[in-house]
Amino acid sequence: MSITFIIRIGLASVLLGAMGCTPAVVTPFPPAVRRIAVLPPYYPGAADTPTAGTDSDLRRPLQMTVGDVLAQQARAQLQAKGFDVVAPTELKLATKDRVPTSPHMAAEILRQANLDAAALYIEVRRWEPMPDARALKADGIIVALDVAIVDPKTGKILWQVHRPSRPVPLYGIVLTGQANVFVAETVMREVFAQSHD
């Protein structure tokens, strides 16, 4: 191998490593927002479909989809920060469980539902298990997503976070449902920790 080839490989590795460490892009948290409706996350091309039956917060982790656990963890993080979060059952009835595919559609859904709350829109751009060296189990899950709070009256994005593709290590968690809950909690804590209280 030539020295220039080795140097090019080294530079490419450094560049990819730096991209993986890129912090999420965040705008200041909107001070006027006190009540938030966490809409079902949009996960284009997701193979998992929602499980019919009880409210998502009452399901066992193995019955919940990635969207379910992300919404549940978003509600938990927002409540911990002192926000009034619309109950999942109230939201489901008012919005007929519609899933927005854009921040604009999230605002439209809440406007039509006549809910007095800002919309929390989550778009999952990547949720991909990362196999370990032996390919026996997932060492982590690579997650990329966009989160935005939207004013339903104007359709304006009041706050947003872009989380680039980065792995969340699993530290020996084997069951898929439990892994998804752990990763969703980790990612949502990271997303909302970047906003000031």
C-alpha positions in Angstrom: 0.0 0.0 0.0 1.2 3.5 -0.8 1.7 6.2 1.8 -0.8 8.5 0.1 -3.5 5.7 0.2 -2.9 5.2 3.9 -3.1 9.0 4.5 -6.3 9.2 2.5 -7.9 6.4 4.5 -6.8 8.1 7.8 -8.3 11.4 6.7 -11.5 9.8 5.7 -11.7 8.0 9.1 -11.1 11.3 10.9 -13.8 13.1 8.9 -16.4 10.3 9.4 -15.5 10.2 13.1 -16.0 14.0 13.4 -19.3 13.8 11.6 -20.5 11.1 14.0 -19.7 13.4 16.9 -21.5 16.4 15.4 -23.8 17.9 18.1 -27.5 18.1 17.4 -28.7 21.4 16.0 -31.1 23.1 18.4 -32.9 26.4 18.6 -33.9 28.0 22.0 -36.9 26.5 23.7 -40.1 28.6 23.3 -40.9 30.4 26.6 -44.6 31.0 25.8 -45.4 27.2 25.3 -46.8 25.6 28.3 -49.2 22.8 26.9 -47.9 20.3 24.4 -49.5 17.5 22.4 -47.1 14.8 21.4 -48.3 13.5 18.1 -47.5 10.0 16.9 -44.0 10.0 15.4 -43.6 9.8 11.6 -41.3 6.8 10.7 -41.2 6.6 6.9 -40.7 3.0 5.7 -41.2 1.5 9.2 -41.9 -2.2 9.1 -43.5 -2.2 12.6 -47.1 -1.3 12.7 -48.9 -0.1 15.9 -50.3 -2.9 18.1 -54.1 -2.6 18.5 -55.6 -2.4 21.9 -54.8 -0.4 25.0 -53.2 3.0 25.3 -49.5 3.0 24.4 -48.4 4.0 27.9 -50.1 0.8 29.3 -48.5 -1.6 26.9 -45.6 -3.8 27.8 -42.3 -2.8 26.1 -42.3 -5.9 23.8 -45.7 -4.8 22.3 -44.7 -1.2 21.6 -43.4 0.1 18.3 -40.5 2.5 17.9 -43.0 5.3 17.5 -44.9 4.3 20.7 -41.8 4.4 22.8 -40.5 7.7 21.4 -43.9 9.3 22.1 -44.0 7.9 25.6 -40.5 9.1 26.4 -41.1 12.5 24.9 -44.2 12.9 27.1 -42.2 11.8 30.2 -39.3 14.3 29.5 -41.7 17.2 28.8 -43.7 16.4 32.0 -40.4 16.3 34.0 -39.6 19.8 32.7 -43.0 21.1 34.0 -45.0 21.2 30.8 -48.7 20.3 30.7 -48.8 17.4 28.2 -52.1 16.3 26.6 -53.0 12.8 27.7 -52.6 10.1 25.0 -56.2 9.0 25.2 -57.5 12.6 24.8 -55.1 13.2 21.9 -56.1 10.0 20.2 -59.8 10.8 20.4 -59.3 14.4 19.2 -57.0 13.7 16.3 -58.3 10.2 15.3 -54.8 9.0 15.8 -53.6 10.6 12.6 -49.8 10.6 12.1 -48.4 13.8 10.7 -45.8 13.5 7.9 -44.5 17.1 8.3 -44.5 19.9 10.9 -47.1 21.7 8.7 -49.4 18.7 8.9 -48.9 18.4 12.7 -50.1 22.0 13.0 -53.1 21.2 10.7 -54.1 18.1 12.7 -54.1 20.0 16.0 -56.0 23.0 14.4 -58.7 20.6 13.2 -58.9 18.9 16.5 -59.4 22.2 18.3 -56.8 21.3 21.0 -55.3 24.2 22.9 -51.7 23.0 22.7 -48.6 23.3 20.7 -47.8 20.2 18.5 -44.7 18.1 19.1 -43.6 16.6 15.8 -41.1 13.7 15.7 -39.7 12.3 12.5 -37.5 9.2 12.7 -35.0 9.3 9.9 -33.0 6.4 11.0 -33.4 3.6 13.7 -31.0 0.8 12.8 -29.4 -1.9 14.9 -25.7 -1.9 14.9 -24.4 -5.5 15.1 -21.4 -6.3 17.3 -18.2 -7.8 16.0 -19.5 -11.3 16.2 -22.9 -10.3 14.7 -24.7 -12.1 17.5 -26.7 -9.2 19.0 -27.0 -5.4 18.5 -24.2 -3.4 20.2 -26.3 -0.3 19.8 -28.9 1.4 17.7 -28.0 4.2 15.2 -30.6 6.9 15.5 -31.3 10.1 13.5 -34.4 12.1 14.0 -35.9 15.6 13.9 -38.1 17.0 16.6 -40.1 20.2 16.4 -42.6 22.2 18.4 -45.1 23.8 16.1 -47.7 26.5 16.7 -51.0 25.1 15.4 -52.5 28.6 14.8 -49.7 29.8 12.5 -47.9 26.6 11.4 -44.7 28.2 12.5 -41.9 26.0 14.0 -41.2 27.4 17.5 -38.4 25.1 18.4 -36.5 22.3 16.7 -33.7 19.8 17.1 -32.0 17.9 14.3 -30.2 14.8 15.8 -27.7 13.5 13.2 -27.1 9.7 12.8 -25.2 8.6 16.0 -25.2 5.2 17.8 -26.8 4.7 21.2 -24.9 1.9 22.9 -27.0 -0.9 24.5 -24.6 -2.3 27.1 -25.9 -5.9 26.9 -29.6 -5.3 26.5 -30.9 -8.3 24.5 -34.7 -8.0 24.1 -35.7 -5.7 21.2 -38.6 -4.1 23.1 -36.4 -3.2 26.1 -33.6 -2.0 23.8 -36.1 0.3 22.0 -37.3 1.8 25.3 -33.8 2.3 26.6 -32.7 4.0 23.3 -35.9 6.2 23.1 -35.4 7.3 26.7 -31.7 8.1 26.0 -32.4 10.0 22.8 -35.4 12.0 24.2 -33.4 13.0 27.3 -30.6 14.2 25.0 -33.0 16.1 22.8 -34.8 17.9 25.7 -31.6 18.4 27.7 -30.4 20.8 25.0 -33.3 23.2 25.7 -33.1 25.5 28.7 -35.8 25.2 31.4 
